[in-house]
Structures are given as structure tokens and as C-alpha cells.
Amino acid sequence: MKAIEKLINKNKEGKIICVGLDTDITKIPSHLKSFTNPVMEFNKTIIENTAPYAAAFKINFAFYESDGVEGLRNI
């Protein structure tokens, strides 16, 4: 199934929101910063809490690319 077909199916379910994962490490809550990968934990929390409403999730690669290869590993 193509991505557009998946999106159409989600829309038919009433899910029309695309949640952006624009993860700025300086804005992650302090209780998540103790994890080995706080970016992943933050994104996981956002996804878990918005999944019932979201048609899609979009990663903003610029937040990860700024840390080079290591940043991309955190996606």
C-alpha cells in the first residue's frame, strides 16, 4: 500500500492531523533528559499520546541533522 493510500484510509477514520516531531533538545522536559536517548523518549511520548488522533507523523530532519550523524541515529 502506498503512503497516499494509507493517509486516505486514516482520513476515512476521521484522523486528519499530521503531528510534527520537531524535537528541540532544549525544550524536552527535564525528567526525560535522564534517559540514554531523551529525543527518542520525547518523540515516543508524543506519538503514544497523539496516535488516536493523528493521520501521520512528520520528522523535521533539521533538528537531527544539526548534530551530524549522531543526531540522525537519535531518530
C-alpha positions as CSV (number, residue, x, y, z in Angstrom):
1,M,0.0,0.0,0.0
2,K,1.3,3.4,-1.0
3,A,1.7,6.2,1.6
4,I,-1.1,8.2,0.0
5,E,-3.4,5.3,0.3
6,K,-2.5,4.9,4.0
7,L,-3.2,8.6,4.5
8,I,-6.6,8.4,2.7
9,N,-7.5,5.4,4.9
10,K,-6.6,7.4,8.1
11,N,-8.7,10.3,6.8
12,K,-11.7,8.0,6.4
13,E,-11.3,7.1,10.0
14,G,-11.6,10.8,10.9
15,K,-7.9,11.2,11.5
16,I,-6.7,14.4,9.7
17,I,-3.9,15.7,11.8
18,C,-0.2,15.4,10.9
19,V,1.9,15.7,14.1
20,G,5.3,17.3,13.6
21,L,8.2,15.8,15.6
22,D,10.3,19.0,15.8
23,T,12.4,17.9,18.7
24,D,14.4,20.7,20.2
25,I,16.6,19.2,22.9
26,T,16.5,22.4,24.9
27,K,12.7,22.1,25.2
28,I,12.5,18.5,26.3
29,P,11.1,18.2,29.8
30,S,13.9,17.7,32.4
31,H,12.5,14.3,33.6
32,L,13.2,12.8,30.1
33,K,16.7,14.1,29.9
34,S,17.9,11.4,32.3
35,F,17.2,8.8,29.6
36,T,20.0,7.5,27.3
37,N,18.2,8.9,24.3
38,P,15.9,11.7,25.5
39,V,14.9,12.7,22.0
40,M,13.5,9.2,21.3
41,E,11.7,9.1,24.7
42,F,10.2,12.5,24.0
43,N,9.0,11.5,20.5
44,K,7.7,8.2,21.8
45,T,5.6,10.0,24.4
46,I,4.3,12.5,21.7
47,I,3.4,9.6,19.4
48,E,1.7,7.5,22.1
49,N,-0.4,10.4,23.2
50,T,-1.5,11.6,19.8
51,A,-1.8,8.3,17.9
52,P,-5.5,8.0,18.4
53,Y,-6.0,11.4,16.6
54,A,-3.1,11.5,14.1
55,A,-3.2,10.5,10.4
56,A,0.6,10.9,10.1
57,F,3.8,11.9,11.9
58,K,6.5,14.0,10.3
59,I,10.1,14.2,11.5
60,N,11.8,17.6,11.0
61,F,15.2,16.4,10.0
62,A,16.8,19.8,10.6
63,F,16.6,19.2,14.3
64,Y,18.6,15.9,13.9
65,E,21.0,16.9,11.1
66,S,22.4,19.8,13.2
67,D,24.1,17.1,15.4
68,G,25.5,15.3,12.3
69,V,25.5,11.5,12.1
70,E,24.9,11.1,15.8
71,G,21.8,13.2,15.6
72,L,20.4,11.1,12.8
73,R,21.0,8.0,14.9
74,N,18.6,9.5,17.5
75,I,15.6,9.4,15.2
